[in-house]
Amino acid sequence: MHIVPQLIFAVLLAVAGYFIFRSISRIRFNILLGKSYEPSSSIPARWVNMTLTALGQRKMFKKPLPAILHLFVYLGFLIVNAEMLEIALDGLLGTHRLFAAPLGSFYTFIINVFEFFAVAVIIACALFLVRRNIVHLKRFTGKEMTKWPTLDANLILIMEIVLMIAFLTMNANDQLLQGQNEHYKATGSFAFSSLLMPLFSGLSASSLLILERSAWWIHIIGVMFFANYVFYNSKHLHIFFAFLNTYYARLIPQGEIDNMASVTKEVQLMLGITPTDNTPTDPAAPMRFGAKDVQDLTWKNLMDAYSCTECGRCTEQCPANITGKLLSPRKIMMDTRDRLEEVGNNIRQHGADHQDNKSLFDYISDEEILACTTCNACVEACPVQISPVEIIVQMRRYRVMEESKAPGSWNAMFSNIENNQAPWKFSPADRFNWADKL
């Protein structure tokens, strides 16, 4: 009978692992629907950027208070869940606190560190809930922040609080059972969970055992559910994608917009210049300028969509949004992710040739993409270096170059540049007439 809990744990672990693997495979498949992308920076530079931005959370500290709270949640997630190794081994082997005896007093120190961060996570998550639901910070609102994104953020915060309370409850009852049950060996005092011990001190040994085991199972099953929930359909994928996204981020000046290789090559050939891109092109392959749908974007753009934290810092800094325009960079990323999920599901269900007669423009309007000034304020504000501007520029290129749907003022500017080599309707010979009377 003692092996039954181990078998149950092994089955739960296997099931959770299977669903996580399936979700990761789905996300990977979707991202690889994008076109090729090669980072322009060196590998050492990318490692440094990832370390400072994702691990060090450099950009978060532009807002010090939420940055400190987020740091506690982030470190708590990393450090407290390090104990999952011991819990998993205990569950599979039928042991209890496997590392306590080998580590001795150092084990007590480690658990005290874990408990400190558990308490810090509870406090930080509670404050985040207050900011979202009572203070109602403006950047957590917007037309894209519908019921699901709002609920998603709250659910994650509540889950983290429950997991940490279960962890502390487990430790408190564990200490009370030491000396009453031979399975519970002395580990020394745990500073924070000791404060909860008076709540349970009057209970019988059997009741304490039920509480300790219940908290243990709630914690481990909660972590399994949390991981599956995050990978299935949550903006908290940024916990993992922040590292990949900052590693592959563009490290060139943000105002530099990539030229279209096909257009550059054509212009160079027209001018008799040897093309810098000697890659052979397939004459049978249809050429598309810009992006009509998610498959026309790069896989890095698609990974950006999954990396979005929905924090609203980009929209908060966007000058177009501030002046009342329809554009919200956060919505651009959320819409791209929603469309990508839809396209990926269609391909898996109906095959690669399936067409649903929809595109990215069914999610993102012309008014939104035309409002962008390409100032890159959103890119600068993003904690994980997402670039909504790249998606907007590609969609505008499609509208202008494929469908000739540029606004009239833009067409006039294009004509002036073509004829006068400047945006203004003046002959190049008259360009300095303004200085004649100086």
Buried (B, 14 or more C-beta within 10 A) or exposed (E): EEEEBBEEBBEBBEEBEEBBEEBEEBBEEBBEBBBEBEBEBEEEEBEEBBBEBBEEBBBBBEBEEBBEBBBBBBBBBEBBBEBBEBBBEBBEEBBBBBBBEEBEEEBBEBBBBBBBBBBBBBBBBBBBBEBBEEEEEEBBEBEBBEEEBBEBBBBBBEBBBBBBBBBBBBBBBBBBBEEEBEEBEEBBEBEBBBEBBEEBEEBEEEEBBEBBEBBBBBBBBBBBBBBBBBBBEBBBBBBBBBBBBBBBBBBEEBEEEEEBEEEBBEEBEEEEEEEEEEEEEEEEEEEBBBBBBBBBBBBBBBBBBBBBBBBBBBBBBBBBBEEEBBBBBBBBBBBBBBBBBBBBEBBEEEEEEEEEEEBBBEBBEBEBBBBBEBBBBBBBBBBBBBBBBBBBBBBBBBBBBBEEBBEEEBEEBEEBEEEBEEEEEBEEEEEEEEEEEE
